[in-house]
Amino acid sequence: MSRRAARSSSVSQSSAGCPCGLPGSFEACCGRFHSGVATAPTAEALMRSRYSAFVRGEVPYLLRTWHPRTRPGRLELDPGMRWTGLEILGTEDGSAFHSTGTVAFRASFRGGSLHERSRFERVDGAWVYVDGEFLS
C-alpha cells in the first residue's frame, strides 16, 4: 500500500479556477469528466470531480460515478448549500496501479465543514465512489 502525505489544496469557491481547487478552468479540469470526454485517472481526481459536481448541482454525474452496489435510487441536493472549499488531507492507493483507494478530505461550506474518508473502487476500468466514513 502506498500512502501520500497530507497536503493542503484548499481553495475558496470564489477563487479563480475549478471548484475542486486545482488551477485551470472547470472545463479543462473536472468538466472533462462531467461531460464524459474523459474518466478520472485516480481516486483523488474522481473525488475532486465529485466535489465539483456537488458545488455545481450535477446530480447525474454524482449518480453515474457512484458504485452500483451502494448508489441510491435518487439523490436530492440542498439548493441552499454553498460549498466554499476543498482540502485533500491524504490518499491511500487509488492510482492507475490499484483497484481500490481512499481519499481523506475536508469540504467546507457556509457555516461548517464535512470531514470524510471516502472509499473508491474501479468498475469496468473506471473509478467510482463506494462509501465514506465521517471523521471528527
Sine and cosine of phi, psi and omega as CSV:
sin_phi,cos_phi,sin_psi,cos_psi,sin_omega,cos_omega
0.00,0.00,0.59,-0.80,0.08,-1.00
-0.94,-0.35,0.53,-0.85,0.03,-1.00
-0.68,-0.73,0.83,-0.55,0.04,-1.00
-1.00,-0.08,0.57,-0.82,0.02,-1.00
-0.91,0.41,0.49,-0.87,0.06,-1.00
-0.89,0.45,0.59,-0.80,0.06,-1.00
-0.59,-0.81,0.53,-0.85,-0.01,-1.00
-1.00,0.09,0.76,-0.65,0.10,-0.99
-0.64,-0.77,0.57,0.82,-0.04,-1.00
-0.97,0.25,0.75,-0.66,0.04,-1.00
-0.65,-0.76,0.71,-0.71,0.05,-1.00
-0.92,0.40,0.58,-0.82,0.02,-1.00
-0.87,0.50,-0.45,0.89,-0.04,-1.00
-0.98,0.18,-0.17,0.99,0.01,-1.00
-0.95,0.30,0.34,-0.94,0.04,-1.00
-0.92,0.38,0.44,-0.90,0.05,-1.00
0.96,-0.27,-0.12,-0.99,-0.03,-1.00
-0.93,0.36,0.56,-0.83,0.05,-1.00
-0.83,0.56,-0.42,0.91,-0.06,-1.00
-0.95,0.31,-0.19,0.98,0.05,-1.00
0.98,-0.21,-0.17,0.98,0.03,-1.00
-0.99,0.12,0.45,-0.90,0.00,-1.00
-0.94,0.35,0.36,-0.93,-0.01,-1.00
0.98,-0.21,0.22,-0.98,-0.03,-1.00
-0.97,0.26,0.30,-0.96,0.08,-1.00
-0.85,0.52,-0.69,0.72,-0.05,-1.00
-0.87,0.50,-0.64,0.77,-0.02,-1.00
-0.99,0.16,-0.31,0.95,-0.06,-1.00
-0.96,-0.27,-0.98,-0.21,-0.07,-1.00
-0.96,0.29,-0.41,0.91,-0.04,-1.00
-0.86,0.52,-0.56,0.83,0.01,-1.00
-0.92,0.39,-0.49,0.87,0.07,-1.00
-0.97,0.24,-0.68,0.73,-0.01,-1.00
-0.88,0.48,-0.63,0.78,-0.04,-1.00
-0.98,0.21,-0.27,0.96,-0.02,-1.00
1.00,0.01,0.06,1.00,0.03,-1.00
-0.91,0.40,-0.53,0.85,0.01,-1.00
-0.61,-0.79,0.28,-0.96,0.13,-0.99
-0.92,-0.39,0.48,-0.88,-0.02,-1.00
-0.88,0.47,0.79,-0.61,-0.06,-1.00
-0.98,0.19,-0.29,0.96,-0.02,-1.00
-0.67,-0.75,0.27,-0.96,0.08,-1.00
-0.89,0.47,-0.64,0.77,0.02,-1.00
-0.89,0.45,-0.68,0.73,0.02,-1.00
-0.88,0.47,-0.63,0.78,0.04,-1.00
-0.92,0.40,-0.67,0.74,0.01,-1.00
-0.87,0.50,-0.71,0.71,0.02,-1.00
-0.88,0.48,-0.66,0.75,-0.02,-1.00
-0.93,0.37,-0.55,0.83,0.05,-1.00
-0.94,0.34,-0.62,0.78,0.10,-1.00
-0.85,0.52,-0.74,0.68,0.02,-1.00
-0.85,0.52,-0.60,0.80,0.03,-1.00
-0.92,0.40,-0.62,0.79,0.08,-1.00
-0.89,0.45,-0.70,0.71,0.01,-1.00
-0.85,0.52,-0.68,0.73,-0.10,-1.00
-1.00,-0.02,-0.07,1.00,0.02,-1.00
0.95,0.31,0.52,0.85,-0.06,-1.00
-1.00,-0.04,0.97,0.22,-0.03,-1.00
-0.86,0.51,-0.68,0.73,-0.01,-1.00
-0.84,0.55,-0.64,0.77,0.02,-1.00
-0.92,0.39,-0.67,0.75,0.02,-1.00
-0.87,0.50,-0.70,0.71,0.01,-1.00
-0.93,0.38,-0.64,0.77,-0.01,-1.00
-0.90,0.43,-0.49,0.87,-0.05,-1.00
-0.98,-0.20,0.32,0.95,0.04,-1.00
-0.98,-0.21,0.68,-0.73,-0.01,-1.00
-0.85,0.53,0.72,-0.70,-0.01,-1.00
-0.83,0.56,-0.50,0.87,-0.03,-1.00
-0.94,0.34,-0.49,0.87,-0.09,-1.00
-0.87,-0.50,-0.01,1.00,-0.06,-1.00
-0.91,0.41,0.75,-0.66,0.08,-1.00
-0.95,0.30,0.35,-0.94,0.03,-1.00
-0.91,0.42,-0.53,0.85,0.06,-1.00
-0.44,-0.90,0.30,-0.95,-0.06,-1.00
-0.66,-0.75,0.81,-0.59,0.06,-1.00
-0.89,-0.46,0.82,-0.57,0.02,-1.00
-1.00,-0.09,0.53,-0.85,0.05,-1.00
-0.96,0.27,0.92,-0.40,-0.04,-1.00
-0.91,0.41,-0.30,0.95,0.02,-1.00
-1.00,0.04,-0.13,0.99,-0.03,-1.00
-0.95,0.32,0.76,-0.65,0.03,-1.00
-0.84,-0.54,0.98,-0.22,0.02,-1.00
-0.97,0.24,0.67,-0.74,-0.11,-0.99
-0.85,-0.52,-0.14,0.99,0.03,-1.00
0.13,-0.99,0.36,-0.93,-0.01,-1.00
-0.77,-0.64,0.70,-0.71,0.07,-1.00
-0.79,-0.62,0.87,-0.48,0.08,-1.00
-1.00,0.10,0.85,-0.53,-0.06,-1.00
-0.99,-0.10,-0.40,0.92,0.03,-1.00
0.14,-0.99,0.37,-0.93,0.05,-1.00
-0.73,-0.68,0.42,-0.91,0.10,-1.00
-0.68,-0.74,0.83,-0.56,-0.07,-1.00
0.84,0.55,-0.50,-0.87,0.06,-1.00
0.99,0.10,0.24,0.97,0.02,-1.00
-0.99,-0.11,-0.12,-0.99,0.03,-1.00
-0.89,0.45,-0.30,0.96,-0.05,-1.00
-0.99,-0.10,0.03,1.00,-0.08,-1.00
-0.87,-0.49,0.34,-0.94,0.10,-0.99
-0.95,-0.30,-0.21,0.98,0.07,-1.00
-0.68,-0.73,0.28,-0.96,0.06,-1.00
-0.21,-0.98,0.31,-0.95,0.08,-1.00
-0.77,-0.64,0.49,-0.87,0.05,-1.00
-0.70,-0.71,0.84,-0.55,0.11,-0.99
-0.99,-0.13,0.71,-0.70,-0.06,-1.00
-0.48,-0.88,0.27,-0.96,0.15,-0.99
-0.81,-0.59,0.86,-0.51,0.05,-1.00
-0.95,-0.33,0.87,-0.50,-0.03,-1.00
-1.00,-0.06,0.55,-0.84,0.08,-1.00
-0.65,-0.76,0.29,-0.96,0.00,-1.00
-0.84,0.54,0.92,-0.40,0.02,-1.00
0.99,-0.17,0.00,1.00,0.00,-1.00
0.13,-0.99,-0.30,-0.95,0.04,-1.00
-0.44,-0.90,0.34,-0.94,0.03,-1.00
-0.88,-0.47,0.83,-0.56,0.00,-1.00
-0.91,-0.42,0.87,-0.50,-0.12,-0.99
-0.59,-0.81,0.47,-0.88,0.21,-0.98
-0.92,-0.39,0.93,-0.37,-0.06,-1.00
-0.99,-0.15,0.58,-0.82,0.06,-1.00
-0.96,-0.29,0.64,-0.77,-0.02,-1.00
-0.76,-0.65,0.51,-0.86,0.09,-1.00
-0.68,-0.73,0.31,-0.95,0.12,-0.99
-1.00,-0.06,0.71,-0.70,0.11,-0.99
-0.79,-0.61,0.87,-0.49,-0.05,-1.00
0.79,0.61,0.62,0.78,0.06,-1.00
1.00,0.07,-0.17,0.99,-0.03,-1.00
-0.96,-0.30,0.63,-0.78,0.06,-1.00
-0.95,0.33,0.67,-0.74,0.09,-1.00
-0.68,-0.73,0.47,-0.88,0.06,-1.00
-0.98,0.22,0.74,-0.67,0.03,-1.00
-0.99,-0.16,-0.88,0.48,0.00,-1.00
-0.21,-0.98,0.03,-1.00,-0.02,-1.00
-0.58,-0.81,0.37,-0.93,0.02,-1.00
-0.87,-0.49,0.84,-0.54,0.04,-1.00
-0.95,0.31,0.70,-0.72,0.00,-1.00
-0.92,-0.38,0.45,-0.90,0.02,-1.00
-0.99,-0.12,0.00,0.00,0.00,0.00
